[in-house]
Amino acid sequence: MATYKQSGVNLENGDKSSKIAYDMAKKTFSIRDGRIGNPVLFEGGFSGALDFGDFYLLQNSDGVGSKIVISDAIKNYDGIGYDLLAMVADDAVCVGAETVSITNTIDTENVDPEVIKKMMNSLKNACLEQKIVIPGGEIAELPGIVKGNSWNATALGIVKKNKFIDGKNVKPGDKIFGLKSKGFRSNGFSLIRFILEKKFGKRWFDELYCSRRTWGKVVLTPSFIYSNAILDLIGRYDEDATADIKSIIHVTGGGIPGNILRGLNGYGAKLDKLFSPIKMMLLLQEFGNVDDEEAYRVWNMGVGMILISNDENKIKEIMKKHGIVVKQIGTVIDEKKVILTSQGLYKHGEILKF
């Protein structure tokens, strides 16, 4: 049975390290007391907020992870910029922020101008769609340290204080809506590569997934960026909200159970109407004998973003406008746990508890 740990990623150590890093970060907060940019303490949030008077300035950083290893292998960078922007813009919108700009850092084994052009063209296209600027960045050539390419970014966002979304109004009985994903986004790729290499060998990315597409191209399916659609619900900086959205959760590393509790105000979730995962997720479960619990902890299993709200009609109207499949996937419960009816390969219809 393949696990994330076998592929080289330890989620438990990652969670511990994240806590250590944030604990250290909090020790710097007091130096801005009484000054512009005083940090807001927001445990479990997806972005860091700084107080600028009438508004909060949001910052967060992330990267495309080992997904770029596949881009490097097949020389396809057409969608990787969408993955990079999705990781940071969809984090920022979780607190209601409109992402204004993104800076990026490319660490590379050897600088190849043609590869850089393809990567940045992809990011440019994603940013134009989302109304976000790229004011700068850095390219570092690091032979002997980096293998291939590594790509990370920092987003800058802004939100008025009265529109800041922190989940404090979430209550038991509230509806939980899932926004369907089109692929793996940028999480769990160490396990994906581990499984496919064991199944097909080192050049697994050249193997056919179907008659016209290779496994490499299929798993590189670009992340859909939800930020624009959600901003249509909550309003951009100077716009009014069209729906009451109580909490927004980005399903990133840790999957649904590793993220949803971050936005539920101390409550839990009963998820009994989840989407069926897309075909390639179920195939990877089969190839690697990945149990359903592990799959839900590592991959998004069909849910890219989660909204907590009771404005069902407005959510469906706006998501349809943006071509996003949405449905109610569960309800908030008065118990801090995740109770999930699996749609996975091995325990379909069974209840999993996290």
N, C-alpha and C positions, 0 to 999 in steps of 0.2 A: 504493500500500500504506500503510494507516494505521499509525502507530506512537505509542507513548506520548509520545515526544519531540515529535511533531507536535501533539499535544493540549495541549502546554505543560508536560509533566512530564519532567524529566531524571533518570533513575534513577542514572546515574553520579555526577552532582553531589550527589544526595541521599545516596548512600552515603559520598561524601567528607565531606559536611557532618556526617553522623552520627558519623563517626570523629573529626572535629575537635571536635565537641561532647563526646564521651565522653572524649577526651584531656584537654580542659579540666576536665571534671568530676573526673577522677582526680586532678588536682592539688589538689583539696580534701580528698581522703581522709585524708591524714596528720594533719589538724587534730583528728581524733577518735581518734587512737592512745591506747589506754589508757582510753578513755572509753566510756560506754554509747552504742550506735549506731555503732560502728566499721564502716565499709563493707567489704563483701566484694568482692574483685576477681573479676569473672566476665565475661570477654570473650565477646561474642556472645550474652549472655543476653537474655531477654525482659523482665526486671524487675531493679531494683536492690535488693540485699539489705543490711540493716543488722543487726549483731550485737547482740542483746539478752539475752545470757546463754545460756539454754536454747533460745532460738528465734531465728529471723530474722524481721525485719519487712521486708515487700516493698512497694515503691512502683513504679508505672509510670503513664505518661500516654499518652493517645491521643485520637483524635476520630473523628467520622463522615466527615470529609473533605467532598468535594463531592457526596456522596450527598444531603446535605440541600438542595442546590440543586433537586433533583427534588421533594423534599417541599414546598419553598416554592412550586414551580411549580404543583403540583396540589393544594396545601393538604391533604396527607395525611401525618400525623405518627404514625400508629398503631403503626408498627414501628420507628421511628428510635431509640427508647430502647433497644431490644434490640440494635441495631447498636452503640450507644455502650458498653453494658455488655459486650458480647462482645469488643470490641477490648481492653479492659483486664483483664477477669476471665479471659479465655482466654489472655492473656499471663502473668498471675500463676500460673495453674495449671501452666504449663510447668516451673516449678521446684518444684512440689508444694504451692504455697501455696493456702490457703483465703482467698478474698477476703472481708473483713469489712465494708468500707465503700467508698463511692465518692462523691467530691465532683465537681461539674461546673460549668463556666463557659459561659454562653450570651452570645456577642457578637452584637448585633443592630443592624440599621440603624434600626429603629423598634420599640419595645416594644409588642407586641400581647398583652394578657393572655390572650386566647383561644388564641393559638398557643402561648404558654408553658404554659398548662394542658394542652394536648394533648401537647406534648413531655414534660412532667414526668409526666403520667399514664402514658405509654408506658414511661418509665424506672422509675417506681414498680412497674408490673406486672412488668417484667423482674427487678427487684431482689427482689420478693416471691417469685418463682419460684426464685431462686438463693440465698435466705437472706442477703441483703446489705442493709445500711442506707445511707441517704443522710443524713449528719449536717449537710451544708451545701452551699453553692454560691454562685455570683455571676452576676448578670445585668448586663451593661454595654451601654448604648445608645450606639452609635458611628456616627452618621450621617456620611457622607462618607468613612468608613474601611472599613466593612463593607457589603457588598451582601447583603441578605437576612439569613440567620442563619448562625452558625458555632457548633459545639457540641463541646466537649472535656471530658475527665474525667481524674481521677487516682484510681487504686484503691489501697487499703491492704490488704495480705494478711499472713498469718502462717503459718509452717511450723516445726515442730521441726527442730533441726539434723540429727538422724539420719534425717530423711525428705526432706532437701533433694535435689532431682533436678538433676544437672548433666551427665549423659551420660558420666561418667567410666568407667562399667562397660560401655559399648557396645563390642562386638567384631564383627569380620567374621563373617558367617553369621547374625547376629541378624535376626529377622523385622521387617519394616516394615509397619505397619498404617495404612490410611487411613480416616478418618471422613468420610463423604460430606457435601458441602455442598448446600444447597438453592438457592443463588444466588451472587451476587458478593460477599456480605458488605459490607465498606466499603472495598474497594480497587479501583483501576483505573477509577474513575468518570469521570475526565477523558477517558479514551479512549472509554468508553461514550457519553458525551454528544457527543463530537466525531464519532463514527461516525454516530450516530442523527440528529444535526442535518444532517449532509451528505446522509444518505439521505432524510429526511422534511421537513427545514426546521426553523425555530426552535420550532415547537410540536409537535415529534416525540413528546412525551409523551402527546399526545391521540390518536395513531395507534393503530389496533387491532393488537394482537399476535395475538389470536384472537377468536372471536366475542363473548366477554364481558369481555375484559381489555385494557386499553390497555398500550402499552409503558411508560408511566410507572409504572403499578401493578406490572407484572411485574419491572422492574429494582429496584423498592423492596422486593422480597421480603426480610423481616427476616432478619438473621443468626441462625442457631441458636446458642445459647450452650452450649458443650460442658463448661463447668466442673463443673456438678453431676454429670454422668455420669462424668467423669474422677476426681472426688473419691470416687465410689463404688468406684473401683479402687484408688486410692492412700491413701484414708482422709482424713477431715477432721482437724483439729488433734489431737484426742484419740482418734482411731480408728486401728485397725490396717489396713494395706494388705491387699487381697484378691488382688492380683496383683503380680508383680515388673515394674514399668515402669521401663525403663532411661533413657528419654529421651522428652520430649514436645515437639513442634514445632508452633507456630501458623503456619498458612499465611496470612501477611498480605502487605503490600507486598513485591514481589519474587517473588511466586508460590512454587511448589515449589522450583525451583533456587536462589532467593534466600534461602531459609530453612532448608532441611533440613540443610545442612552445619553450621549453628550448633549442632546437637545430636548430632553423630556422633563426637565425641571425636577428630577429626582423620582419620576414615575417610570413605568415600563411600557412594553409594547406587546400586543397580541397580533401577530401577523399571519392571518389565515386565508388571505386572498392574493398571495404573491404571484408575480408573473412566472411563466415557465421560462427557464434559462434558455438562451439561444443554443442552437444545435452544437456549435463547437465547444461550448462549456460542458455539455453532457458527454461529448466524445472524449474530451480530455479527462473527465471523471472515469470513463470506461478504460481508456488507454493506461491511466496511472493508478487505477483502482483507488481513486480518491473518495473517501467517504463524504457523506453530505455535510456533516459538521465541519470538516476541514474546508470543503468547497465554499461554504457560506462565510467562513472566517477569512478566506484568502481572496476570493473573487466577489464581484458585485452580484453575480447570479441573476442578472436581468434588471436590477434596479440601480440607476445612476445617481438619482437624487430623491430625497424624501421631503415632503411638505406636511406640516401639522396645521390643519385648518378645518373649518366647517363650511367654508364657502365653495362647495363642490361644483356648482354650475359655472362660476366664474373661472375656477381653475381649469375645468375642462374646455371652456371656450378659448382661453388664452393659449393653452397648450396645443390645441388643435390648430390654431393660427400659426404656430411655430413648427408644426409637423411632429409633435412629441406625443407619444402614446402615454396616457395617464389613467390610473384607476385607483380606487380606494383599496389599499392592501391590508388594512387592519385598523385597530383602535388603541388609544392610550389606556393603560390599566393602572390600578392603584397598587402596584407592586414593582419594585425595581429589578425587573428581569425581562428577557426577550423570550417569548413563547412563539415559535415559528413552525408553521405547517410546511414541511419541506416539499419543494418542487424538483428536487434533485433526482439523480439517477437511481440510487439504491434504497432510499427511504421515502419515496414519493408518497405523499399523503400522511406521513407520520409526523408527530409533534416532536420538535427538537427544543430543548431549553438551554439558554445561555445565561 
